[in-house]
Amino acid sequence: MAKDTIKVALIGNPNTGKTSVFNQLTGLHQQVGNYPGITVEKKIGICKLNETNKATIIDLPGTYSLNASSIDENVVIELLMNKKDENFPDVVVVVSEVENLKRNLLLFTQIKDLEIPTVLVINMSDRMKLKGIELDIPMLEQQLQTKIALVSSRKNIGIEKIKELILNYESLSTHPCLNASSIDPEYFDKLRKAFPNQLVYKLWLVITQDVNFLNLDRNEMKSSFTKSHADLKRLQQKETIKRYQFINETLKLSQKVDQSKASDVRAKLDRVLTHKIFGYLIFFVVLFAIFQSIFDWSSIPMDFIDSSFANLGSYAKMHLPAGEFTNLISEGIIPGIGGILIFIPQIAFLFLFISVLEESGYMSRVVFLMDKIMRRYGLSGKSIVPLISGTACAIPAIMGARNIENWKERLITILVTPFITCSARLPVYAILIALIIPQKRIFGFLSLQGLTLMVLYLLGFGVALFSAYILNKILKISSKSYFVVEMPSYKIPLLKNVAINILEKTKAFVFGAGKIILAISIILWFLGSHGPKSTFGNAEKIISQKTEINAVNRDNLVSEYKLEHSYIGIIGKSIEPAIKPLGYDWKIGIAVVSSFAAREVFVGTLATIYSVGSHSDQEKTIKDQMKNEVREDGSKTFNFATGVSLLLFYAFAMQCVSTLAIVKKETNSWKWPIIQLFFMTGFAYLTALIAYQFLK
Amino acid sequence: MQITVGELKIGQKGIIVDFNIDNIPLKLLEMGCLPGNTIELIQTAPFGCPLYFNVNDSHVAIRLETAKEITVVIENKN
């Protein structure tokens, strides 16, 4: 009988539905973290195998082989090589799919060579009939020396079979399927003699890869088993050919394909979606529809969240005993939490669209269409994925640039991605647009506000391309330009996958960025409601001495005076000279400065400052409060010129500590994030200055 | 007749004869782009690059400069 908890590693090529299998096995019992020291996402889930046994399943990054070309892929071999790793699997489940079985089996044969018990899952079995594919499973099991589960993760078929195979993993054969060392027997014999206790295939991986394991002295190995890079690659080619020979023979015995049935939806769709003209038109329409709907659909839940928190704040103020603690709750914490939750609708919608684009296979077509155009700007077609997912958040987007093979293209992508309008800018845009752009429709259906938002997105994209163009001219890096993109077959996205993805990303945002926002709200509240004794402490007296006016007006003036002489007011006033030319008063200045921790703090900051500054108990939404703000001369604070200036500043400035941190990690140097910070922010200041001076 | 994969026309097939391994990424080999396998050009992007192939039942897009490194033999049509 097996152990109570079996450790399972899920491995497979990209686009095999590995994640769907993972989701089917574990449901919502998933935990997402990071591998120590690197930013590769680590997903672990729990699967109940039967009444007494569980499995912890680790979903490893998708890879085409054990020859890693990125840190994501490195994670896979590092785990499989290191028996001492706490996640080292008792059994590996390799996920393949019926249509690409031949290619998927390459990875399978490599893993078999590591002599770990291995189960083969053949996914998407529901497509077999359509594609005219027949499989002789017992034959295949015999040839590959494994057990096979024929699965359709889409239709939830065969999942029980996987569980059963995991449960009985001890009966699996650990023999390799083929003898890979026959590609150069002399060389491998020498290896075997030098390290008799190690698997020769492991040694081979150590020699060809840039990974550290086995506690072997790499230098020692290198010196006695040196081969030139070209020689090694030639051997790797021989190895690949050898593996394919075995796979072809195996499939000849066990697979039948009726070519006439290969009805080609793919070809038909490709003809349209990658068409020289229609391809681009469709892409543009898709983007346009996404941005219109994000703005239109999320405004309702956002308004709801906004007003609910305004109500909650004033409710707390009225019903809790008056005092410092109540103020902290009603003026610091509640607006702070509101400022986090208000983003959820937009973030959810954005991730909905992005995961649909990726799951359906459409994203690869866009990569294909855009490569040549992007290369003019020193980018790769693959940069389109970071640039589009940058509309959600620059952090995963910058990590997503890893699969760009060429270092220069990758670096430029990393550097310009933060110009893309991320979801943290969205609430800032949303609220400013609502204040300065009338709620009208052109031609009866295009909302003017939505259109403005679209312009801002295009602006971010345009500046990203422009900076890429400049960087491409300045940067003197030459690296080989490799570009290989798999074009997966089209699939209807699985609701469950999309839903889990949205849930995960939203959760990560609420708890990650949320902590910063909440902390800043509380600090701001404190700084805004406390101040030096001589001025802040005597506010009532000072105001009463100054003027003789009725009580209501007096209260207003007292709150105003207090805010101005609080710590935050003092800080704000001291930076005012620098931001006045941009059309901002000191309150906006505080919001802008605190946004350097994270942009999304802007709205929450203003909410906190205004609610501290107002004496009334009346509930007010953030939007109303901003609308009612006036300058000293009585004109509206958020007029058109200031609004445009703020929009431009937020469009271009580098206001995100987390992004800077990730850029440092991915480029392994402080140089690039520092350049980003100063270049982007300087550019933002300049454009905002010009815009305000021109429009005021 | 031998030509490079970069010269194939849309819908045309060839059998891979040889390539300069130093200029071909390993990943492409792993996708099945190996001597003896059939390769078919499915589509080219505007301006002739990248090119979208079916090789050994894998669907991949590569750039023209990589495609030019791969020699194929095609049947003469005359």
HADDOCK unambig.tbl for C-alpha pairs under 7 A between the chains (distance, minus, plus):
assign (segid A and resid 100 and name CA) (segid B and resid 58 and name CA) 6.98 0.50 0.50
assign (segid A and resid 103 and name CA) (segid B and resid 31 and name CA) 6.20 0.50 0.50
assign (segid A and resid 103 and name CA) (segid B and resid 32 and name CA) 6.95 0.50 0.50
assign (segid A and resid 230 and name CA) (segid B and resid 22 and name CA) 6.69 0.50 0.50
assign (segid A and resid 237 and name CA) (segid B and resid 29 and name CA) 6.98 0.50 0.50
assign (segid A and resid 240 and name CA) (segid B and resid 30 and name CA) 6.43 0.50 0.50
assign (segid A and resid 276 and name CA) (segid B and resid 45 and name CA) 6.75 0.50 0.50
assign (segid A and resid 276 and name CA) (segid B and resid 46 and name CA) 5.51 0.50 0.50
assign (segid A and resid 368 and name CA) (segid B and resid 45 and name CA) 6.75 0.50 0.50
assign (segid A and resid 368 and name CA) (segid B and resid 50 and name CA) 6.53 0.50 0.50
assign (segid A and resid 368 and name CA) (segid B and resid 61 and name CA) 6.88 0.50 0.50
assign (segid A and resid 369 and name CA) (segid B and resid 45 and name CA) 5.70 0.50 0.50
assign (segid A and resid 371 and name CA) (segid B and resid 50 and name CA) 6.81 0.50 0.50
assign (segid A and resid 372 and name CA) (segid B and resid 49 and name CA) 6.13 0.50 0.50
assign (segid A and resid 372 and name CA) (segid B and resid 50 and name CA) 6.89 0.50 0.50
assign (segid A and resid 482 and name CA) (segid B and resid 25 and name CA) 6.50 0.50 0.50
assign (segid A and resid 483 and name CA) (segid B and resid 62 and name CA) 5.55 0.50 0.50
assign (segid A and resid 483 and name CA) (segid B and resid 63 and name CA) 6.25 0.50 0.50
assign (segid A and resid 484 and name CA) (segid B and resid 28 and name CA) 6.69 0.50 0.50
assign (segid A and resid 484 and name CA) (segid B and resid 60 and name CA) 6.60 0.50 0.50
assign (segid A and resid 484 and name CA) (segid B and resid 61 and name CA) 5.80 0.50 0.50
assign (segid A and resid 484 and name CA) (segid B and resid 62 and name CA) 5.04 0.50 0.50
assign (segid A and resid 485 and name CA) (segid B and resid 60 and name CA) 5.37 0.50 0.50
assign (segid A and resid 485 and name CA) (segid B and resid 61 and name CA) 5.06 0.50 0.50
assign (segid A and resid 485 and name CA) (segid B and resid 62 and name CA) 6.68 0.50 0.50
assign (segid A and resid 486 and name CA) (segid B and resid 59 and name CA) 5.78 0.50 0.50
assign (segid A and resid 486 and name CA) (segid B and resid 60 and name CA) 4.35 0.50 0.50
assign (segid A and resid 486 and name CA) (segid B and resid 61 and name CA) 6.39 0.50 0.50
assign (segid A and resid 487 and name CA) (segid B and resid 59 and name CA) 5.19 0.50 0.50
assign (segid A and resid 487 and name CA) (segid B and resid 60 and name CA) 5.36 0.50 0.50
assign (segid A and resid 487 and name CA) (segid B and resid 61 and name CA) 6.95 0.50 0.50
assign (segid A and resid 488 and name CA) (segid B and resid 59 and name CA) 6.88 0.50 0.50
